[in-house]
């Protein structure tokens, strides 16, 4: 993967709350339970990672933290070595993902795209879905339409789960923005209503939502080299098959079965909420092969 050094990094699409202290864990409790640290902490981090919410999605709190201060990020991302910086590269990934959906959503679904910011936080953060700490991994909150990530999650992904390679990072972000798209077109709300009507299939419905977000991430990846900044500069100079394989490998390592096996816990498909390794690989690959988000009908309505 090669980013275009001439592409402008739009930091207005990010809300940098790192160092703000967050809000502790006084909001809606994290539903998985357990402690922090060791394999239990790892399981918690990855089970909630790449999920479209994770707290109480219908219970808005106080609207979350106030906006962060992007001054330092703006300065860093306007420097000559910006693309060497993790936060600047991730900001540019966000720019590419949103540039794709700005065109794809009205073209494929007839809906106007509403931009969402990605919140960079450290240790803890308040959201409209409740308070969270870094252990929950990246997530999307439908109550405030924001993506949240502690960038330290990528170390867990690489060092503890073996999902190495740079392209794992934009895959993570593209999955979360897939949840934003589901929110915009009503898929997420419809799925929650189905869960309420049919609680026995709540987990199966959650899996369908997650796999669709994986598929949307694949559709973005297929079209990423066509995305551009506000001035028309291409954001990616190139994406290789090795990059795509890194995303597929990441999808495999965060399947529900893979996580259970790593934690030495029984693998029970009835308890899956995100999908098996095979399913996650399949749906990302399907989105990538088609390059069309309409191919991502995991709910079987088309």
N, C-alpha and C positions, 0 to 999 in steps of 0.2 A: 504494500500500500504506500502510495506517495501522495502527500498533500501538496497543493500548489502554493508555493511561497508567496505568490503575488495576490492570493485571495485575502480579502479583508475579513477579519474576525469581528463579528458583530456581538459584542459583549452585552448588548441590551436584551438579548434573548436568555441571559443568565442572571440569576439573583444570587450574589455571593454573600452568604451568611456565615461563612467560616469565621470562627473566633467570636461569634456573637453570644455563645454560651447556650443557645437553644433554650429549651423549656423543661428539661428533665423528662420524667415519665409520669407526669401528673394527669395526662389526658386519658383517652380511651386506651385500655390495656392491650398490649400485644397478645393476640389470641393463642399463640402456640404454647406459651408458658415455658418453664424451665429457667435455668440460670444463664449466666454469661461465662464464657471461657471454656477451654477444652472442647471436646467433640460436641457437647450439647450446644455451646455457643455457635459453633460452626454450622450445626444442623439448623438452628434458628435463623442464622444469617442467610443461608441459602434457600431454605424453604420459603421465606418471605421475599427473597430477592427475585426480581423480574416478575412481580405480581402487580396487578392493577389495583392497589390499595393495600389492604392487609389489616386495617383496624376496624372501625365501625363505619362503613362507607356512607351510611345515611344519617349519621349523627354529627352534624357540623358543630364545631366548638366556637372559639372566639375569632376565627378567621386566620389563625396562625401568627407567626412572627411578622413584625413590620419588615419592609424591604431592606435588604442588606446594602452595604456600601461597595460599589463596584469600582471605586477609584483605583485601587491597587491592581485589580484584574485588567482594567482598561490600559493602564500603563504597561503592564507586563506583556499584554497581547498586542501592543503596538511596537514592541521592540523587535530588533532584527532576529533575535533567537526565539521568537514566540513559539514556533512549532516544536521546539525542544521542551516546552513546558506542558505538563500533563493537563492542567486546567485550560490552557489556551487551545490545545488540540481537541479536548472534549467540547469546548465551546464551538469550535469549527464543525465538529460532528453534528452538534445540535443545529447549527446553521444549515447544514446539508439536508438533514432529515426534514426540517421544516420547509426548506425550499422545495423538496420533493412533494410533500403533502399539499403545499400551497397550490400546486398545479394538479396533482393527482386526485385530490378529493373532489373538486368541482367537475373534473373530467369524468371520473369513474362513478361517482356517487351523487353528483348534482348538488353537493353541499359546499358552502363557502368555508374555507379553512379558517379557524380561529387560532391564532398562535398561542403557544403555552411557553412559559419560562421554565428553565431547569434551575432548581435551587441547589447550589453547592453548600453543604453544611459539614460541620465537624462535631463528632460526638453526639450531639442531640439537637432536635429541632421541634418547634411547634408547628402544627399544620391544622387545616380545617377538618382533617380526619382524626385529629388527636395528636398527642406528643409521641415522638419516636426517638430512639437512639440509633447509633450506627449499626447495631446488631441486626436491624431489620433489612438491611440491604437497600438497593434502589427500589423506589415505588412511585406510583402515580396516585394522586389523590383527586377523585372526581369532585369533591366538595369545593376545592379551590382551583381545580384545573391546572395543577402544577406537578412537575416531575421533581423528585427529590433524590439526591445521591450524595453520600460521603465518598469522595474519590478514593479513599483508602480501601474501599470494597474491592478494587481491582487487585490489590495485593492478596486478599483472601482468595479471589478467583484464580490467580496464577499460582500462588505458593502452596495453598492448602487443597485446592481442587484440581490443580494441574491444567487449568484452562489458560494456557499461555498464548502469547501473540497479541499484537496490537489490535487486531480487528475484533477481538472479543469486546473491546470497549464500545465502539459504535453499535455493535449488535445489541449490547445491553440497553443503550439509549434508544435505539430504534424500536426495541420491544416496548419500552415504556411509552414512547410516543404512539405506538400502536394502540395502547390503551386509551390514549387521549383521543385518537380517531374514533375508537369504539364509543367513547363518551359523546363525541360530537354528533355521530350519526344515530345514537340511541341504542346501540347494541348492548352496552354495559347495563343500562337501566332495564332493558327488556330481559336480560339474563337474570338480574336480581329479582324481578317480578316472577320469573319462572321458578327461581329457587324458593321463593315464598310459597308459591302454589304447590310445588312438588319438592319438599325438603329432602325426600329420599334420594333424589337425583342432584342434590346441590353440588356435590363434589364433581360429578360428571359434567355438569354445566360449567363449573369453574375451569375444568380442563379444556373445554371447547373454547372458552374465552382466551385462555393463555396460549393455546396453540394458534389461534387466529392472530394474536399479537406477534407470535414468532413468524408466522407467514407474512404479515405486513412488514416485519423487519427484513425478510428475504426480498420482498418486492422493492423496498427502498434500496437494498444492496445492489440489486440488478441495475437500478437507475441512478446510482449515486454519482457515477462519473459525469452524468449530465447535469448535475446540480451546480448552481453558480451563486456568487455573492450578489450584493445589490448593484454592483457595477458591471456585472456580466462575466466576471472572472470565474473560471471553473474552480470548484473547491478541491476536487481530487485530480491529480495528474494521472493517476492510474490505480486500479485495483486488480490484483492477481487472483488466480484460482487458489493459491496458497492462502490468501486472505480469507476467501470464502470458506475454505476448509477450516480455518481457525474458528470462524463463527459456528460451523457445524459441530466441531469438536466441543466448543463451549456448550452448545445446546445438549449434546450428549452427556456432558458431565453434570448438568444441573437437572437432569430428569429425576422424577420422584423416586424411581427405583434405584438409580445410581446413588442418590443421597442416602436412602435407607441402607443400602449395602455398605456405604462408607461409614455409617454410624453403627454398623452391626445390629441393625433393627430388621425385623421381618418385612419383606416386601409384600404389601397388600394393595393390589390395584384399586380396591374399593375406597381406599383412603387417599388416592392420588388427587391432587388439586391443580397440578400444573401439566401433567402428562409424563409419560415414560420417556426415557432417552431416545428410543426409536421414534416415538411420535414427534418429539420436539425437533429431531433432525429432519424427519420427513416433511414437516410443515414449513420449516425455514427453507428447506431445499425446494419445496413446491413453489413458494413465493418467489424464490430467486429464479427458478427455471422459467416461470411464466412472466415474471416482471409485471404482474397485473394484480392489484389487490382484490379484484373481483374473483380471483381464483382461490381466495382464502375463506371459502364458506365452510368452516368447521361445523356449523350448526345444521348443515344439510338442507338448506331451504332453497337451493338453486339447482 
